[in-house]
Amino acid sequence: MIRVITFDFYNTLVRFWPPLEDIQQVACRRMGLNVSREAIRRGYAKADILFNRANEEDPLSLRSPERRLEFFAEYEQVILETAGVPVTVNLARQVWSLAIAVPKEFTPFADTMPALDALRKRGYRLGVITNLRADLVPLIRKAGLEDILEFAVNSTQAGMEKPHPPIFQEALRRAAVEPGEILHVGDQVRSDVAGARAMGMKAALLDRGGWHEPVEDCPKISVLGEIIGLLEPESGTQSPL
């Protein structure tokens, strides 16, 4: 029986504001490049696969500033090439530098508060498991989620990032429940789904953009409100969890 639901933070509960597509467009225009928001969205979907694989093999947070910039130049190049704008690594580096200089903050997705509120009213305890290294308290407070989230664990507190066990173990310690009593929801197959399952937790993949292929024996949702249907299936149907 599920008693606790944990969520990834970025791209699950919150997103950047202004949206990343808008930020990219501003940076591209300053370099004389014209790219549509939809094309940029496709570019991010592919580049994020590169990001997750690279981060699991060699965590970006542990790399030198020079190596991080080298990676993100390649990351930006994938974004733009997938968007139909082939660029050199040097030009990609310049676009990335302009993009990260744009002021931005986290804001909840439109479905975040309604879904969390509905889950809490049903008696579920809610928490966060994120690879962000920043102090989560001000981020959660600014996003308006401090009164609805019971606990939050980041990679700094755990000493390791998802999908490695320590961060999930810390969440289990905070929740004080058995692994099978937690459902973890996130937007990454390896970090969120595989990591949670390896600890004996249940998992659901959030695929807002429809970019992910189906994952065996793992329910996929497109909005957070669909979690309730996983937990409380209609009469005569079996829960996919």
N, C-alpha and C positions, 0 to 999 in steps of 0.2 A: 504493500500500500504506500503510495507516494504521500509524504508529509511535507517535504521541503522542495522548492523549485529554485534552482540557481540559474543565473543568466550570465552570458558574456556581456560586456558593457558596450564597447564601441561597435557600431554596425549591428547591434542587437537591440539594446535599449535606447542608445543615443547615436546621433550622427553629428557631423560638423555643420556649423552654420557660420558663414555661407556654405552651401553645398559644395562638395569637392569639384563637381562638374563646372560650377561657376568660377571657382578659384582657378581651375585649369584654363578655362577660357580667357580669363584676365591675363594670366601668365603667357599663354600662347600668343595672344594679340600683341602683347608688348614685344614679342620676338618675331612678329610678322606672320604668324601662323593662324589659319582660320579652321577651327574644328568644332563640330556640333556637339551639343551636350550628350546626345544619344551615343555618338561615336566614342566620346570620352568614357561614358558609362561602360561600354563594351571593353574599352581599354583597361579600365580598372579591374574588371572581372578577370581578365587574363593575367594582369600584372600581380594581382593578389595571390594567385596560385604560386607564382615565383616567390613572392614575399614569404608566404607560409612555409614553403619548402626550405628556403634559405635560412629563415629564422629558426627553424627546428634543428637544422644541421649545425649552424653557427650563430647563436643568438646575436641579433643586431645590437642589443643593449650592451653587449660585452666587447663590441668592436671599437676600434679607434675612430675618432671623428673622420679621419681621411678614408678609412675603409667603409664607413657608413655612407659617406657622400658618394664613393665609388659605386656602392650597391644601388643607391637611389637614382643615380644617373642611368644605370641599366634599367631600373624599375620604370623610370619616366620614359625611357626609350621604348619599352614594351607597350606602355599606355598609348603613346603616340603612333607607333607603327601599327598596332591593332586598330587604332582609330583611322587608319588610312593615311597617316602623315609620316613617312620615313624620315628620320633625322639621325644625325651623327650623335655619338655619345656626348661630345662636347656641347652641342646645342641642347640636348636633353638635360644635361647638367645645369645649364643656364635657366631653362624653363623650370626645373625643379626648385632651384634657388629662389626664383621669383615667387613660385607657388607657396613655398613654406613661409615666406615673409609676409603673406597676406594674413591680417589678424582674423582669428577664428575662435569659436568656442563650441562646446558640446550642447546640443539641444535634444530633447526626447523626440522619438518618432511619434507621429500622430496616434498610433495605436498603443503606445507604451503605457500611459497612465490608465486608460480604460481597462486594458488587459490585467495589469497588476492589481488594480482596485478590485476587479471581479474575482481574481484568484485569492486575494487576501480575505475578501468577504466569505469565500467558501472555506476558509480555515487553513489555507496553505501558508507556510512560512516562506519568505522570499529572501534571496541573497544574490550576491554577485561574485563571479570568479573571472578575473581579467588579467591579461598579460601586461596591462599598463603598469608602468613603474611609478607614476606620479601619485601624490597623496590623493586618495579617493574621497576623503571627507569633503573638501570644498567642491570637488567636481559633482559629487552626488547632491550636495546641498544646492548648488547653482542650477542643477537640472530639475530640482523640485522633487527629488526621490527620497530624501532623507527620512521621511516619516513612514515610508512604505517598505523599505529594505531593512531587514533585521541585521544583516552582516554583509561585509564585502572583503574579499581577499584579493590582493594583487601579487604580482611576481616578486616584488621587493620583499614583502612580508614572508613569502614562502621560500624565497631563495632560488626558485626555479620557475620557468614558464610552462604553461600548457604546451604539449600534452603530458609533460613529465609528472609523476605521481605526487611530489611534495605539495604542489599548489592545491590539488584535489584533497589530499590528506588534511591540509589545514582547514579547508572548507568543511570537511567531515567533522573535524574537531570543534569548529565553531557551531555547527548545526546540531551536534550531539545526537545523531541518528545513524542507523545502519546504511551502508552504501546503496542498497536496493530501495531505500526510502527517499532517495533524492532523484529528481529529474533535472538534468542539466540541458539548457537550451542555448544554442549558439549558432553562428553563421559559418563556422569552419569545420570541415570534415575531420581533419587530423587533430587539430588542437582541441576542439570541443567534443565532437562525437567519439572519436577513438580514445581520447584521453579519459573521458568520463567512463566509458565502457570498460576500459582496462582496470578501473578501480571498482567495478561492480555496480556503478550507477546506471540509471536509465538515461537515455539521451534522445533529443529531437533536434533536427537540423532546420534552422531558419533560413529560408532561401527567398529573400524579398524580390530579387531580380529574376529568378528562374534560371540561374546560370548553372546550378549544380546538377550533376547526374544523380539518379536515384542511388541511395546507399542501402545495401542489403540489411533487412530487418531493422531499419531505422526510419521512423516516421519523418516526413518532410512537411513543413508548414510554410506558408507565404506571409502570414501576419501573426502577431502574438496572440490574438484572440482565438486562434484555432487550438491553442493549448488545452482549453477547457474541453473541447471535443475529444482530445486524446485521453484526458483524465476521466471524463464522464461520457463514454460513448452512448449512443442511442440504444434503447431497449432492443435486445436481440442481436446486437453486434458486439464483437470482442475488441477490447482496447489493443491498439498496436504496440503498446509499451511492454 
